[in-house]
Amino acid sequence: MLTNQKCVAVGRLLPLALVVFFTACMPPGPRALLTGERLIKEGKFNEAIAPLTEATVLLPRNAQTWNHLGLANHGAGRPNEALRSYRKALDVDVNLAPARHNVGCLLLEMGQPALAATEFAAFTVLQPKIGEGWLKRGRAELLARQFDAAEKSYKAALALNARQPEVWNTLGIVQLYRNRVADSFLAFNSGVQQQANYAPALFNAAVVSHFYLPRKPVDQRPFALDKYRAFLAMNPPVDNLDAIRQVVAGLDAELSPKPPAPKPVFTPATNAPPAPPAPPVLAVVPKPEVPPALPKPTTVETNLVAKKPEPVPAKPVQVAAVTPKVEPLPVVPVKPLPLPPPVPTPEPTPKPAPPAPP
């Protein structure tokens, strides 16, 4: 997730309770304090340490003097000395809001967000109408993983000024840590609505809609692709830009429908088309012919030769013959069935046997 917040120390949020007249008779304490304050505004922190140290000696019960000395040490990169000066200012005036704010910023830089959140909480109690204090408090609570408290702090900042895309963006991050994906999505979208080209909110809205939101009943991936493209169009200075481009390319491939398969194209044949194959011919199997019934045997006399059955004349076969005479084909004699034993009868006159066929 992308966020861009800074913590800057505060010099004087409350006016100094000093009335200084630029005359030659100005007391040395106030004069040293004004000199140190001027050098701090000019960014000359190291040079401001000496006059402010002198001012704390001359004005030891002035909380603003100690706060300014803390600012000088803070800006000069001396965190331990700065913390001692801020604490001294709070010893003098426990309700000095600028010192509370500055201690919170210093503790954040020193990697102690929980302690910083306590200082910022005290600051917001003293100055509840200053949105910057709620933002710092929310950031410290977020880093300390106090997500419920961070949500309240960022909502308090938005109640003072809703037109802050960076606040909506950070609130979306808090909601995502609380596993409230829908609220996170709404917060990122609100940041984009406040500023359409705000890169952190654009990217975070794309990530949540791509990877966190369910695809039913509404698929938010087309929305994610649109936000990704808007983010990349800004050419943001991020280290993983190539990896983001690969993610966008993959999502684009997922959402792009595959082209339909091409229909076959029939080209006219240059030669005559081949003749269609002939339909199959079904072979007709002839039915088997039932042979004629054999004649029943007759009882004949003992000495008579059994009468052979009349041969069935065969159909003539047309052959090339010299003479028109057609001769029947030879018939194979049929073997007669055995006869029953003869019954003795008077011997009749024998009859001649039928002639054999030629």
Secondary structure, 3 states (H helix, E strand, C coil): CCCCCCCCCCCCCCCCCCCCCCCCCCCHHHHHHHHHHHHHHCCCHHHHHHHHHHHHHHCCCCHHHHHHHHHHHHHCCCHHHHHHHHHHHHHHCCCCHHHHHHHHHHHHHCCCHHHHHHHHHHHHHHCCCCHHHHHHHHHHHHHCCCHHHHHHHHHHHHHHCCCCHHHHHHHHHHHHHCCCHHHHHHHHHHHHHHCCCCHHHHHHHHHHHHHHCCCCCCCCHHHHHHHHHHHHHCCCCCCCHHHHHHHHHHHHHHHCCCCCCCCCCCCCCCCCCCCCCCCCCCCCCCCCCCCCCCCCCCCCCCCCCCCCCCCCCCCCCCCCCCCCCCCCCCCCCCCCCCCCCCCCCCCCCCCCCCCCCC
